[in-house]
């Protein structure tokens, strides 16, 4: 119940932040936007880390990477995981992000879910 209340409060705060456009409210809006950007950057970093871990576990990657040098492996992982990280914000709601901010277990599950949804499509786009 406490987590639901906090998530609802965060959602209301982000919703109201869109209305702050004048005077002193601009500073509050900027602070909320900055916090939102920091949160999204942390989320994207977690997505990138999970993506790299998942790529290395895939049998197709293990086979293909045998013929690559370290630079080639890094370049492909960066492209694929960059794609996954860019798709991440489109696959989560503000409520999910709020829950992820306060619950590490939920965050881990959300990151795994988002990576699983987009990894295959991004990987397929870059291996064509």
C-alpha positions as CSV (number, residue, x, y, z in Angstrom):
1,X,0.0,0.0,0.0
2,X,2.9,2.4,0.9
3,X,4.5,1.7,-2.5
4,X,1.3,2.4,-4.3
5,X,0.8,5.6,-2.5
6,X,4.4,6.7,-3.3
7,X,4.0,5.7,-6.9
8,X,0.7,7.6,-7.2
9,X,2.3,10.7,-5.6
10,X,5.2,10.5,-8.0
11,X,2.9,10.2,-11.0
12,X,0.9,13.2,-9.8
13,X,4.1,15.1,-9.4
14,X,5.3,14.3,-12.9
15,X,1.8,15.1,-14.3
16,X,1.7,18.5,-12.5
17,X,5.2,19.3,-13.6
18,X,4.0,19.7,-17.2
19,X,1.8,22.6,-16.0
20,X,4.7,24.6,-14.5
21,X,5.7,27.1,-17.0
22,X,5.9,30.6,-15.4
23,X,7.7,32.4,-12.6
24,X,8.9,30.5,-9.6
25,X,7.2,27.4,-10.9
26,X,9.8,27.2,-13.7
27,X,12.5,26.3,-11.2
28,X,10.4,23.5,-9.8
29,X,9.6,22.3,-13.4
30,X,13.3,22.4,-14.2
31,X,14.2,20.4,-11.1
32,X,11.6,17.8,-11.9
33,X,12.8,17.5,-15.5
34,X,16.4,17.2,-14.3
35,X,15.4,14.4,-11.8
36,X,13.4,12.7,-14.5
37,X,16.4,12.8,-16.9
38,X,18.7,11.5,-14.3
39,X,16.3,8.7,-13.5
40,X,15.9,7.8,-17.2
41,X,19.7,7.8,-17.6
42,X,20.1,5.4,-14.7
43,X,17.3,3.2,-16.2
44,X,19.0,3.3,-19.6
45,X,22.4,2.3,-18.0
46,X,20.7,-0.6,-16.3
47,X,19.2,-1.6,-19.6
48,X,22.5,-1.4,-21.4
49,X,24.2,-3.6,-18.7
50,X,21.4,-6.2,-18.8
51,X,21.5,-6.2,-22.6
52,X,25.2,-6.9,-22.8
53,X,24.8,-9.7,-20.3
54,X,21.9,-11.2,-22.3
55,X,23.8,-11.0,-25.6
56,X,26.7,-12.9,-24.2
57,X,24.4,-15.7,-23.1
58,X,22.9,-16.2,-26.6
59,X,24.2,-19.2,-28.5
60,X,24.1,-17.3,-31.8
61,X,26.3,-14.6,-30.3
62,X,28.8,-17.2,-28.9
63,X,29.1,-18.7,-32.4
64,X,29.4,-15.4,-34.3
65,X,31.8,-13.8,-31.8
66,X,34.4,-16.5,-32.3
67,X,35.3,-15.0,-35.6
68,X,35.4,-11.4,-34.2
69,X,38.1,-9.4,-32.5
70,X,37.4,-7.5,-29.3
71,X,36.8,-4.2,-31.1
72,X,34.2,-5.8,-33.4
73,X,32.5,-7.5,-30.5
74,X,32.3,-4.1,-28.6
75,X,31.0,-2.3,-31.7
76,X,28.2,-4.7,-32.3
77,X,27.2,-4.9,-28.6
78,X,27.2,-1.0,-28.4
79,X,25.0,-0.8,-31.5
80,X,22.5,-3.4,-30.4
81,X,22.4,-2.3,-26.8
82,X,22.2,1.3,-27.8
83,X,19.1,0.4,-29.8
84,X,17.6,-1.5,-26.8
85,X,18.4,1.5,-24.5
86,X,16.7,3.9,-26.9
87,X,13.6,1.7,-27.1
88,X,13.3,1.3,-23.4
89,X,11.5,4.5,-22.6
90,X,8.8,3.6,-25.1
91,X,8.2,0.3,-23.4
92,X,7.6,1.5,-19.8
93,X,5.0,3.7,-18.2
94,X,5.7,6.5,-15.7
95,X,4.1,4.3,-13.0
96,X,6.6,1.5,-13.8
97,X,9.5,3.9,-13.6
98,X,8.2,5.2,-10.3
99,X,8.0,1.7,-8.9
100,X,11.4,0.9,-10.3
101,X,12.9,4.0,-8.5
102,X,11.8,2.8,-5.1
103,X,12.0,-1.0,-5.4
104,X,15.2,-2.7,-6.5
105,X,13.6,-6.0,-7.1
106,X,10.9,-4.5,-9.3
107,X,13.6,-2.5,-11.1
108,X,15.5,-5.7,-11.9
109,X,12.4,-7.4,-13.2
110,X,11.4,-4.4,-15.3
111,X,14.9,-4.1,-16.9
112,X,14.8,-7.9,-17.7
113,X,11.4,-7.5,-19.3
114,X,12.3,-4.5,-21.4
115,X,15.5,-6.1,-22.6
116,X,13.8,-9.3,-23.5
117,X,11.2,-7.4,-25.5
118,X,13.6,-5.5,-27.7
119,X,16.8,-7.4,-27.8
120,X,15.8,-9.8,-30.5
121,X,14.5,-7.1,-32.9
122,X,17.6,-4.8,-32.3
123,X,20.0,-7.7,-32.7
124,X,18.3,-8.8,-35.9
125,X,18.5,-5.3,-37.3
126,X,22.2,-5.1,-36.8
127,X,23.1,-8.6,-38.0
128,X,21.5,-8.2,-41.4
